[in-house]
Amino acid sequence: MTKIAIIGAGSAEFSTEIVRDVLATPALESGTFALVDIHGGRLELAQQASEKLIADSGRDWQVEASLNRRDVLEGTDYVINTIEVAGRENVRHDYDIPLKYGVDQCIGDTIGPGGLFKALRTLPSWLDILADIEELAPDSLVMNFTNPMSLTVLAGVRGSNLPIVGLCHSIQHTSHTMAEYLAIPYEQIDWRAAGINHQAWFVQFERDGEDLYPLLREKALIPEIYDCDPVRFEIMRHLGAFCTEGSGHDSEYVPYFRKRPDLVAKYDRSGYVGESGFYANNWPKWLEESAQGLRDYLAGKRAYDMERGEEFASTIIEAMETGVPAVIYGNVPNMGLIDNLPQDGVVEVACLVDSKGVQPTHFGRLPTQLAALNKQHMAFHDLVATAVLEKDREAAVHALMIDPLTAAVCSLEEIRQMFDEMAAVQRDYLPEFINL
C-alpha cells in the first residue's frame, strides 16, 4: 500500500490538488494519505475535502490526519512538503519595510528581502521535519513545493541525507504560455530548458526543427501580447532566451526593472505582471477564498475538477510505483548537471523517473549571460543556507547585500538597516541567532 504524507496540508487547496492528482492517476489504485498541519481547523478542512475526493473518485484510498507528524510518518513512501511558516503574520512586513528603502517588490517570496525573511522563518522548521523523516521514514522520497524553492532544497540536501527533489510548475506552465503566444498547438512544439527555479531558460524552442524564437520576437511587437509579459519579453529581446517565471516575479529577480518608479511604470502591469505589493495586498484574501471554495465543495455548492493537473508529484509516484519511465523537471543538487553553474548549488533540469527514483540528466553549459544571472541568485542561496545551518547572522545580512534588486537600490549601510528593522519586527518568528 502506497503511503503519501503531506506536511503543511492546511494549505488546503494545494494539498487537495495533490490528492486529486493521485486519485486521477489510473495506476495508483489504493493507498493512504497522511495529512499533517499544526492548525487544527485548516487540517480538518483538508481532511474532509480529501475524504470527499476519494468518495467521488471511487478509489480505494484512506486518510489519516494528525497535528503531530511523528504520529503518521512511519511507513511513509513519499513525503510532500508544503509548509508556510508565519506567512500571514509577516507578509506585510516583508513588503512594507523594504518599500521604505526603495525596494519595490511584486511577490517577494523567493529572493529579495521578502524571500530572505521567508527563508529565515521557514528553514529551521524544514530541517526539523527532515530530522523526523530520517528517523521514521528514512527510505522515503521527499518532494518539496515550498518557496523559496531553491533555498529550501539546498538547505535540505546540506542538512540531511534524504533524497529531495523540489517541484514547481513554472517550466511546464511557461511552455504552454509560449505556445499560446504563437497560437501553435502545444503538441507541435519541442523545447529544452535549464537553470534555477523561477529563473530557468528556454534555450531551445522549436517546431519540426525550426527555431521559433524569431516568430516569438515578432509576436512580442504586438502590444496586446507584449503587455501580457513585458519583463520576460525584454529579457528575451536583450539576453536571448525566455525565462520560466512570469513578469511579476522576474521583475524583482534582476536589477533592471524595479529600481526606479519610472521603470516600474514602464515595464510592470497589474496583478501578477508586476503590480507593486500584489502578493502582500492579496494573499490573505486568496487563502480565505480557497478555503471557502473547499467548504462550498463539501456543501455540494460547487463541483471539483477531477482532471489530473500539471504538478509533478503524481507523475513521480506513478513512475516509481510502476517502473514506467517519465520525465519531469526537478530542483536537485548540481552534481555535474549544468557545467557553468556552481556545483554546490541547486539547479532545475530535466530528470528521468522510474522505479530507481529521480535521476537528473546532464544539460551542459548555459549561455554565459544567462548563467551570470543564475550565479548571483545561487550566491544568495548559498549565504542564506549557510546562515541557517551555521547559525550565522552576518551571512544572512550579506545575502541581502548581494540581492540583485536590493543592491541596485540601496547602499550597504541602508541594507544593513533594512535587515535590522525587518529582524526586529519579526523577531518572534525568527531563529534565535538572527535576534542576537
PEDA-V662208 format. One record per residue. RES is the residue in one small letter. SS is DSSP state (H for helix, E for strand, C for the rest). Layout:
res->RES ss->SS
res->RES ss->SS
//
This chain:
res->m ss->C
res->t ss->E
res->k ss->E
res->i ss->E
res->a ss->E
res->i ss->E
res->i ss->E
res->g ss->C
res->a ss->C
res->g ss->C
res->s ss->C
res->a ss->H
res->e ss->H
res->f ss->H
res->s ss->H
res->t ss->H
res->e ss->H
res->i ss->H
res->v ss->H
res->r ss->H
res->d ss->H
res->v ss->H
res->l ss->H
res->a ss->C
res->t ss->C
res->p ss->C
res->a ss->C
res->l ss->C
res->e ss->C
res->s ss->E
res->g ss->E
res->t ss->E
res->f ss->E
res->a ss->E
res->l ss->E
res->v ss->E
res->d ss->C
res->i ss->C
res->h ss->C
res->g ss->H
res->g ss->H
res->r ss->H
res->l ss->H
res->e ss->H
res->l ss->H
res->a ss->H
res->q ss->H
res->q ss->H
res->a ss->H
res->s ss->H
res->e ss->H
res->k ss->H
res->l ss->H
res->i ss->H
res->a ss->H
res->d ss->H
res->s ss->H
res->g ss->C
res->r ss->C
res->d ss->E
res->w ss->E
res->q ss->E
res->v ss->E
res->e ss->E
res->a ss->E
res->s ss->E
res->l ss->C
res->n ss->C
res->r ss->H
res->r ss->H
res->d ss->H
res->v ss->C
res->l ss->C
res->e ss->C
res->g ss->C
res->t ss->C
res->d ss->C
res->y ss->E
res->v ss->E
res->i ss->E
res->n ss->E
res->t ss->C
res->i ss->C
res->e ss->C
res->v ss->C
res->a ss->C
res->g ss->H
res->r ss->H
res->e ss->H
res->n ss->H
res->v ss->H
res->r ss->H
res->h ss->H
res->d ss->H
res->y ss->H
res->d ss->H
res->i ss->H
res->p ss->H
res->l ss->H
res->k ss->H
res->y ss->C
res->g ss->C
res->v ss->C
res->d ss->C
res->q ss->C
res->c ss->C
res->i ss->C
res->g ss->C
res->d ss->C
res->t ss->C
res->i ss->C
res->g ss->H
res->p ss->H
res->g ss->H
res->g ss->H
res->l ss->H
res->f ss->H
res->k ss->H
res->a ss->H
res->l ss->H
res->r ss->H
res->t ss->H
res->l ss->H
res->p ss->H
res->s ss->H
res->w ss->H
res->l ss->H
res->d ss->H
res->i ss->H
res->l ss->H
res->a ss->H
res->d ss->H
res->i ss->H
res->e ss->H
res->e ss->H
res->l ss->H
res->a ss->C
res->p ss->C
res->d ss->C
res->s ss->C
res->l ss->E
res->v ss->E
res->m ss->E
res->n ss->E
res->f ss->C
res->t ss->C
res->n ss->C
res->p ss->C
res->m ss->H
res->s ss->H
res->l ss->H
res->t ss->H
res->v ss->H
res->l ss->H
res->a ss->H
res->g ss->H
res->v ss->H
res->r ss->H
res->g ss->H
res->s ss->C
res->n ss->C
res->l ss->C
res->p ss->C
res->i ss->E
res->v ss->E
res->g ss->E
res->l ss->C
res->c ss->C
res->h ss->C
res->s ss->H
res->i ss->H
res->q ss->H
res->h ss->H
res->t ss->H
res->s ss->H
res->h ss->H
res->t ss->H
res->m ss->H
res->a ss->H
res->e ss->H
res->y ss->H
res->l ss->H
res->a ss->C
res->i ss->C
res->p ss->C
res->y ss->H
res->e ss->H
res->q ss->H
res->i ss->C
res->d ss->E
res->w ss->E
res->r ss->E
res->a ss->E
res->a ss->E
res->g ss->E
res->i ss->E
res->n ss->C
res->h ss->C
res->q ss->E
res->a ss->E
res->w ss->E
res->f ss->E
res->v ss->E
res->q ss->E
res->f ss->E
res->e ss->E
res->r ss->E
res->d ss->C
res->g ss->C
res->e ss->E
res->d ss->E
res->l ss->C
res->y ss->H
res->p ss->H
res->l ss->H
res->l ss->H
res->r ss->H
res->e ss->H
res->k ss->H
res->a ss->C
res->l ss->C
res->i ss->C
res->p ss->H
res->e ss->H
res->i ss->H
res->y ss->H
res->d ss->C
res->c ss->C
res->d ss->C
res->p ss->H
res->v ss->H
res->r ss->H
res->f ss->H
res->e ss->H
res->i ss->H
res->m ss->H
res->r ss->H
res->h ss->H
res->l ss->H
res->g ss->C
res->a ss->C
res->f ss->E
res->c ss->E
res->t ss->C
res->e ss->C
res->g ss->C
res->s ss->H
res->g ss->H
res->h ss->H
res->d ss->H
res->s ss->H
res->e ss->H
res->y ss->H
res->v ss->C
res->p ss->C
res->y ss->C
res->f ss->C
res->r ss->C
res->k ss->C
res->r ss->C
res->p ss->H
res->d ss->H
res->l ss->H
res->v ss->H
res->a ss->H
res->k ss->H
res->y ss->H
res->d ss->C
res->r ss->C
res->s ss->C
res->g ss->H
res->y ss->H
res->v ss->H
res->g ss->C
res->e ss->C
res->s ss->C
res->g ss->C
res->f ss->H
res->y ss->H
res->a ss->H
res->n ss->H
res->n ss->H
res->w ss->H
res->p ss->H
res->k ss->H
res->w ss->H
res->l ss->H
res->e ss->H
res->e ss->H
res->s ss->H
res->a ss->H
res->q ss->H
res->g ss->H
res->l ss->H
res->r ss->H
res->d ss->H
res->y ss->H
res->l ss->H
res->a ss->C
res->g ss->C
res->k ss->C
res->r ss->C
res->a ss->C
res->y ss->C
res->d ss->C
res->m ss->C
res->e ss->C
res->r ss->C
res->g ss->C
res->e ss->C
res->e ss->C
res->f ss->C
res->a ss->H
res->s ss->H
res->t ss->H
res->i ss->H
res->i ss->H
res->e ss->H
res->a ss->H
res->m ss->H
res->e ss->H
res->t ss->H
res->g ss->C
res->v ss->C
res->p ss->C
res->a ss->E
res->v ss->E
res->i ss->E
res->y ss->E
res->g ss->E
res->n ss->E
res->v ss->E
res->p ss->E
res->n ss->C
res->m ss->C
res->g ss->C
res->l ss->C
res->i ss->E
res->d ss->C
res->n ss->C
res->l ss->C
res->p ss->C
res->q ss->C
res->d ss->C
res->g ss->C
res->v ss->E
res->v ss->E
res->e ss->E
res->v ss->E
res->a ss->E
res->c ss->E
res->l ss->E
res->v ss->E
res->d ss->E
res->s ss->C
res->k ss->C
res->g ss->E
res->v ss->E
res->q ss->E
res->p ss->E
res->t ss->C
res->h ss->C
res->f ss->C
res->g ss->E
res->r ss->C
res->l ss->C
res->p ss->C
res->t ss->H
res->q ss->H
res->l ss->H
res->a ss->H
res->a ss->H
res->l ss->H
res->n ss->H
res->k ss->H
res->q ss->H
res->h ss->H
res->m ss->H
res->a ss->H
res->f ss->H
res->h ss->H
res->d ss->H
res->l ss->H
res->v ss->H
res->a ss->H
res->t ss->H
res->a ss->H
res->v ss->H
res->l ss->H
res->e ss->H
res->k ss->C
res->d ss->C
res->r ss->H
res->e ss->H
res->a ss->H
res->a ss->H
res->v ss->H
res->h ss->H
res->a ss->H
res->l ss->H
res->m ss->H
res->i ss->H
res->d ss->C
res->p ss->H
res->l ss->H
res->t ss->H
res->a ss->H
res->a ss->H
res->v ss->H
res->c ss->C
res->s ss->C
res->l ss->H
res->e ss->H
res->e ss->H
res->i ss->H
res->r ss->H
res->q ss->H
res->m ss->H
res->f ss->H
res->d ss->H
res->e ss->H
res->m ss->H
res->a ss->H
res->a ss->H
res->v ss->H
res->q ss->C
res->r ss->H
res->d ss->H
res->y ss->H
res->l ss->C
res->p ss->C
res->e ss->H
res->f ss->H
res->i ss->H
res->n ss->H
res->l ss->C
//
